[in-house]
């Protein structure tokens, strides 16, 4: 049976001040009327039962996620005691899913991507699940055909086409996973035609990923096994706290994918955006005749190429501005050069140094 696991533990610091520790990017309505996590769950409707959807997040976000996703049971919402990157997150989810359904196939995905159309996404996930059914030792990931030489994504180098591919979706053996490249290398990847952006979406059997963690990360696997053995007991929550905190944080790519020799990459037939920064809003929401993207109550006068986000009851006026980001929230406002938005992380770092927790 197909189970869906949604990783929703990111902090979304590039979207400060809208994104905060208790209300990060995936809980915001950046790409439409519904929040990103709501859209991610919506995208699964009809593919798997809501009882087979699990959210892995931070403990301090559980209440908000429960409010946003009332159709999911509270048992489906799992709060990590601390941040430990994607490998422990995936391992915890696999342990819990396996305890419920030892033969489970898992589709693992981030909560903060924009993907459409949903029909093509579901078709691709079902194709990946069929590939895993045909070879239970397979791990399937999704690659996005690059549209430019991006330095901000990891890449997947494809190998030979699969000989047992029964669908019209291009699928290949993985030759190699590549770290985020320099501009020169990214251009080479683009020109070769053999590389994909790594979308961070996976399909595998729960047992297979647990076995892989046991092989490549035995200490991590042991901590996860201890957590799984405490399920259904009074000691579960205490065990989760202590054992999960003892795990060394690693990404799933570094812990497993870079070592695994039976990995497959499916070329995504859907459109994908990782919504990595405020400039993403221009792609997702469009621009006016002056190149501005406006969300909320705004008056623009001689303003070009800017992104403005406010609420419907707070007016923001921009006068004689070009290539700026203006984001108004209840207790903080950001005004920035949009070409320097990577420095927003520096803002968050300095707020932490000053211990201004009310703005984080």
N, C-alpha and C positions, 0 to 999 in steps of 0.2 A: 504494500500500500504506500502511496506517495504522501509524505509529510513535508510541510513547508516550515522552514526555520528562518525567521527574519532577525538579522543582527541590527539592534537599535541602540547601541551603546556609545555612539560617537558624540563628541562635544561640539562640533561645528563652529570652532572659534573664528573661522573666516567670515561668519555671518553675524558677528557681534556688531551692534548691540541687540539685535533682534534675538539672536541665539544666546542662551544662557545655560548654565549648568543644569538647571531644573527644567528648562524649556529649549533644548537644542534644536538644530536644524531640522531633524526628522519629524519634529512635533509642530513645525510651522507650516503655514499654507503658502509656501513660496511659489508653487507651480500651479496654482489654481484655487478653487474654493475649498478643497479638502486638504488636510495636512499630508505631508509626504508619506508618513506611515499608514495613514488611512488609504491613500492611493495604492500603496504596496499591497495591502490586504485586499482591496477591491480587485486588484489585478489577478488574484488567485481564485475569484469566485467561479465556481463551476469546475475547477480543476481538481480541487481537493476539499474535503469537508472542513468546516470551520473548527471542528474538534481536533483536526490534525494540523492546525496552524499554531506555531509556538513563537513567542517573542522573547528574545534574550536582550536585556537592557541593564541599565544601572538601577540600583535599588531606589534611588531618590526620584526616578522617573516613573515608577510603577503606577502610582495613583493617577497621574495625568494620562498615561497610556490606557489605563482601564476606563477612564472617562471617554477617551477618543474612540476606543474600540469596545463598546459595550456588548457586542455579539460574541466576543471571546470570553471564555471562562477565566477566572483568576488563576486557575491551575495552569493555564497556557502562558502566563506571564511570569517569566523567570528573571529575578533580579540578581545580577552579579554583585558579590560583596565588595569588589574592588576592580579596577581596570587592569586587564591582563592581556590585551590584544586579541587577535582573532582565533589563534589556535586553541587556547583554553576555552574560548567562547564556543567554538565549533565542537570541541570535545565534550563540554558539559551538555550541549544540546543533544549530541549523538548518544551520550550515556542515558539521558532521560528518555529520548525517543526509543532507543533499543530496549529499555526496561518495559516500555509500553507495548512495543511491536518489534520482536527480535528480527523480523524479516523486512523491516522498513527500508524504503528508499527515501532519501532526504534531498530536498532542494533547498539550498542555503543561499540567501541573498541579503544585501544591505537594505536598510529601510529608507534610504535617502537618495535613491536614483529615480529619474523620470524615464519611463519606458512606455512606448506605444507603437503600434496598437496592441491592446491586451491579448487579442486573439493570436497574434503571431508569437507573443511571449509564451502563451500557454502551449502553442504548437511546438515551440522549441524545447520547453521543459519536458513535454511528453516524449519528444524524440530522444532527449537525453536519458529519460527514465527507461525508454525501450533499449537504448544502448547498454545501460547498466544491467537490465534484465538479461540481455543476451550474453553479457560477460560481467558477472557480479564483482570481479576484482577491479573493474574499471573505475576510474575517477574522471568525471566529465566536467569541463569548465567551458565558459563562453568567451569568445573573442569578438571584439568590435573592430570592423575594418576601419583603419585610420583615415581620417579626412584631412589631417595636417600633421606635421612633425611635432607631436606633443612631447614635452619633457616631463610632464607631471604624472604620467601613467607608467605602470609596469607593462611589459610587452610579453607576448607569447609567440614563439617561433613555431610555425607549423611544420610537420613532417609529411609523411605519405598519406594519401587519402585512405579512409577506412574501406576495407573490402566488403564489410557486412552492413554498410549503410543502406537501409531500406527506404530512406526518406529523400526528399529533394532539397535537404538542407546540407550544405557542404560541411563535412566533418573530417578531421585529420588527427593522426597521432601527434602528440606534442613532442617537438624536438627539444625545446628548451624554454625555460622561463627566464626572462631578462629583467634586470633592475631598471629603474627610471634612467633614461639615457641623457647624454648631452645633446645639444641641438644638432650637432653634426651627425651623431649616431642615429638620432631620431629621424633625420632626413634620409639616411641610408635605409633604415627600416621601412620607411614610407615608400621609397623608390623600388625596393626589392619585391614588394607585394606578398611576402611570406610571413609577415608579422601582423599580429592583432594587438589592440589594447586589451589589457586584462580587466574584465568587467567585475571580477570578484564574486561571480555567481557560480555555484557548484552543484552537481548532482552526483550522489554516491549512495551505496548502502551504508547504513549506520554501522554495521559490523566491520565493513571494509575500512572506514576512516578510523575506527577505534583500533583495528589491527595495525594500521599504518602509524598511528601515534604510539602504540606499544613498541613498534620496531624502531622508530626514529626519535621518539621522546618518551622513553620508558618511565622516567620519574613523573612526568606530567600525567601519563596514563595511569600510574598507580594512585596518584591523588584523585583522579577522576573516578577510578574504580571504587575507592573508599567512599566517595560521595554517593555513587550509585548504590552501594551496598546498604547505605543508611536510609534509602528511600522508604517511606511508609513507617518510619520509626520516630519516636520522640526526639531522637538525636539528629535528625536530618538537618535542621536549620543551623545548629551549632557546627555540625560536621562540614556543611557547605561553607560556612564562614572561615573556619580554620584551614581546611584543605585547599580551598580555592585560593586563598591568600598566599599559600605556600608555593603555588605554581609560578615558575618563571615565565614572564610574558613573552610571547613570540607570535609572529604572524603565521597564518596557516600556509602561506606560500613558502616561507623560510623553513617552517617546521616539517612540512610534508611535501608540498607540490614540487619543489626544486629537486627532490630526491626520488620521487615516485616514477616508476618506469612503465606504468600502464595508464597514462593520462591521455585524454582525448580533448581536443578543442573543437567546439561547434561554432561555426560562423553565425553570429546572431542575425536572424532575419528581421529583427525589430530595430526601431530607432531608440537610441540610448543617450542619456546625458547624466553625468555624475553630479551636476549642480554643485560645482566646486567653489564658487565664489559669487559675489554680488553681480558680477558681469554676466553670470548665467541668466539673470532675469531678462536681459535683452533678448536672448535666444528663446526663452520660454514664454515670455509675455509680449514680445514684439516691441517696436519703437514707433514713435510718431514721426511727423514730417521733418522734425529737427533732430532725429536720432535719440530722443529721450525715451526712457522707460519709466512710467509713472504709476505708482500704486498708492492709492489713498487720495486725500484732498490736497490738491497742489495747483499753484498758479505759476506758470513759467513765463518769464519775460527775458528775451534775448538769451535763452539757455539752449545749449547744444550738447548732444552726446552724453547726457547725464542720466543717472539712475537715482530716483527719489522714491523712498518708501516711508509712508506715514500712515496714520489711522484716518478713518472717515470723519472724525470729529476734531482733528487737529490740522489746521492749515499750514502748509509749508510753501513759502514763496521763494523762488530762485530768480535772481536778477543778474544778468551779465555773467553767467557761469558756463564753463565748458569742461567736459570730461570729468565730472565730479560724481561722487557718491554721497548722498545725503539720506541718512536713516534716522528717523525719529522714533523713540520709544518713551514710555512713561517717565523713566528716570535717567535716560542717557540719550545723547544725540551724537551721531558720527557725521563729520564732514571730511571727505578725503578725496585725493586725486585718484581717479579710478585706475590709473596706470601703476599705482603704488599700493594696490590693495593687499598684496602679500604682507605688508607691514601691519595689517590689522591684528595679526597674531602677536606682534610686538606690543600692541596696545593691551591685549589681554595679559601678556606676561608682566607688563608694568603695573597693571591693576592688581595682579596677584602679589607683586613685590610690596605694594603699598597696603596690602591687606584690605582693599576696598571690596569686601565680599558682596556688598549689596548691589554691585554692578557686574558681578560675575554669575 
